[in-house]
């Protein structure tokens, strides 16, 4: 299906309603990128919600023009797109309740097909020890053949990406904005390194989209969906990292937390590690032996203590 068509429908009615149209079979590969087909498709949403306001023909026309322009401009920037009807759309993003419909990417999409992948995430303001451990974890799991998934944020995310790159591994960054932007701006060079090293930057948002609280939460679910497990380097009890943890739990993914000496101290940005452990929601990782055990758990091996 034409990416412009999917983007047009999403821009007109949003991702949730678009997903419903797909589930009902109303939006399918027989629909073409023209006002008549799209209007006919959208009218069928009335069967789901009688109060639904159908966009006008003029609104549809403008949206089609903007979508085509957006994708052409994206291509000029080296940004590609794939949608749920395409053969190359990652299965991991299809097989979740709140699935993706359209993603934009820079780099090698094959990273998203890899079975062995791990999310390494955490606070933007880690302790010095946490920063070092985040990098060490990225390095270790990359050397073990895992794709490292994170969010390109400052702190633990950056550490995980850098550690992976130092091991010459492939890493995926999920962004809360259009790929014509980089968030944070000071990680522009890191984003380029990820792509140059065979990794991938992905986003559900078209170019020109700025980060928002909603987008951060939505991108957090992609980190969980793309990974066998989620490893928290450091985090507070209430923080963005916990969104990813909750998504991981909903997707039945194994969660682990780093346990180092600073975790025992009274520091807000590491209290979340102990909280998750005390709640029996995570596995604690103290040393290389624990890293290996967690790796084997993710790979489905039986662990004998």
N, C-alpha and C positions, 0 to 999 in steps of 0.2 A: 504494500500500500504506500502511496505517496506520502512522504513525511510532511509535506505542506498541508495535506488533508487532515492528518492527525493533529498537527499544530493548530490549524484553523478551528477545529472542533474544540480542542482544549481551551483555546483563547476565548471562544464564545461561551462555553458552559462550564469549564473547569474539569479537572482530572477525574473527580469522583463520578460525575454524571457521564463523562465520556466512557469510563470503565463500565458503567451500567449499560450504556448503549452497546458496548462490545459483548458483554455477558448475555444480553438479550438477543444478540445476533442482528440488531438493527444497523450497527456500524460494522460493515464487512467489506470484503475486497471487491464487491460489485459496485460500491459507491465511488463515484468519480469526483474530481476536484472541479465542481461547478456549483453554481448557486442552487439550481433545481434539485440536484441529488442531495446536497447537504441539507437544504430546507426540508425535503421529504423525510430524511433521516431524523432530524431534530424534532419534527412534529410527532414522531412516534414516542418521544419521551413523555408525552401527555398520558400514555398508558401507564406510566410509572407514577407520575405526579400531575394530577389534573390542574394544579395551580401553576405549573411551569409556564414561564413566559417565553414564547418562541421568538428567537431573534428575527429581525426583519431581513428582507432580501438585500437591502442596502448595507446592513451590518455584516451580513455574510460576505458580500462582495468586497467590502473594505478589509475584512479579516483575511480573505483569500489573498488579496494583493499584499498585505503586510507579511503574511506567512511565507509566501514565495520570495519576497524581498529579503526577509530574515535569513532564510536558508541559503540564498545566493551570497549574502554578505558573510555568513558563517563559513561557507566553503572558501571564500577568499582568505579567511583568517586561519585556514587549516583545521576548521572544526567540522566534524562530520556528525551525522545523526542516524539513528536506527530506531524502528518502532516495533511494537509487539507482534506485528504481522510478518516481520522480516525473519528470514532464516538465521541471520547472524545476531538476533536479539538475545542477550544472555538469559539462559533458563533460570538462573538464580534470582533474577528480578521479575520473572513471570510467576514463580512459585511461592509467592507470599500473598497474604490477604489483601494488603494495600499495595498491590503490584505497580510497577512502573509501566508506562505506556510508550513513552518517547524519551530517549536519552541522547544527549549531545556528548561528544567525546573528542579528545585530542590524544593521539598516541595509538598504542596497539590494543585493540579490543580483545585480542586473545587472552589477555591477562584476566579478563572477567569470566573466562570459561574454565580456568584452572580449578581443579577440585581442591587442592591444598592451598588454602589461603587463611590468613589470620588478621584480625583487626587489632592494631596496637594503638590505644587511645588514652586520653587523660586530660588533666588540667592544663590550661595555658600558662600557669605559673608554678611549675614544679620546683621542688628543692633541687639543689645541685646534684644530689645523689640520684634523685628521680630522673633528672635529665640524662645522666650517664647510663642509668639502667634502661631507660627507654631506647637509647641508641644501641645498647648491648642486645636488647631483645630483638630489635629490628635486624641487627646483624646476625644473631643466632638463627632466627627462624628463616631468614633468607638463605643462609648457608645450608639449612636443612631442606631447602627446596620449596619453601612457602612463598606465595605472593603476599606482601604486606599491604594491608588496607588501612587507610586512615583519612583524616580530614584536612590536612595541610595547615591546620591551625598552629599558632605558636605553641611552644612548650612540648608536651609529650607527643603530639602528632608529628611535629617537625622532627623530633628525636627518632621516632620510629622510621620515618621516611629516610632520614640521613643514614641511620644504621644499616638499613636495607641496601641503600645505594653503595655504601662502603663495602658491602659484601658482593657487589655487582649483581644484586637481585633486582627483581621487578616489583614495583610498588604502584598501588592505585590510590588516587586521591579523589574523594567525593566532595564536590563544592556546593555551597549554598547560593550560588550566583551564576550568571552567564559566564561562559568560558572565555569571553573577551575581557573579563576581569580576573583578578587574582585576589583571594582573601585569605590572609592579610596581604597587603601590597608588598611587604618586605620579603615575601616568599616567592616572588616572581622567578628568581633564578632557580630556586628549588623546583618549582613547577616545570621549568624548561628541562632541568636535569632528569626529572622523572620520565618525561617523554623521550628524551635523548637516550636514556638507558633501557628503553623497551617497555616502559610502564605506560600508564594511562591516567588521564584526568577525565572525570565524568561529571555530568550535571543533568538534572531534569529541567533546567531553566534555560530559556533562549537568551541569546546575546542581548545585552542591555539591562538584564535583570540584576538588581542589587540584592545583597544579602538581607535577610529578615529573620526574625525569631522563628517564624513558621518554617522558613526554608531550612534553617539549621536543624530543626527537629526532623523534617522530612529527609534530609540528607543522612541523618544519623541512622535511619532505618536501612539505608542502602549499605552502610558499613556492616551492619549485622547480617543482612541478607547475603552479602558477597563472601562471608567468612564462615569457616567451620567453627570458629570460636572467637570470643572477644576478650582481649587481655588489657586490663586497666593498669596503667603504670602508677598513677596517683590521681586521686580525685576527692572532692569534698562530698559530704553527704547529700547536699542539694546542689546539683550542677548539671550542665549539659551532657556530660559523660553518662549520667544515669539514664538519659533517654535511650542511648545506644544499648545500655545494659538491659533495659526493659524490653526493647525490641528483640534483643538476643534471646531473652527468656521466652518471649512470645513465639519466636521461631525455633525454639528448642535447641539453641546453641549453647555450648559450654562456656561459662564465664570464669575467668581467672583474674587474680589481683596480685600485684607485686608486693612482697613483704620484705622490706629492708629496714635498717635501724631507724630511719627518720619516720617511718610509719608508726613507730611506737611513741613518737613525740606528740606534744599537743599542738599540732599544726592543722589548721582547718582544711587545707587543700590535700591532706592525706587521710583524713578521718573516714572518708568514704570507703577506703580499702578495708579497714577493720570492720566497718559497718556491714559491708557485703559478706565478709567472712563470718561475722557473728550471726548474721541472718541465714547462714548456710546457703547463700546464693552464689558463692564463688569458691574456687579452689585457690589456695594460697601458694605462691611461688617464691621460695627463698633463695634457691641456688640452681646451678646447672643441672643437678639431678632432677629437681622439680620441673625445670624447663623441658627436659626429656620426657618425663612422665606425662606432662600436659600435651606435648606433641603426640605421644602414643595414644592418649585418650582421644585426641582430635582425629587421629587416623583410624580409630576403632579397634586398637589393640587392647588385649586384656592386660591389666596391670596387677602384678603380684607384689605385695608389700613384704 
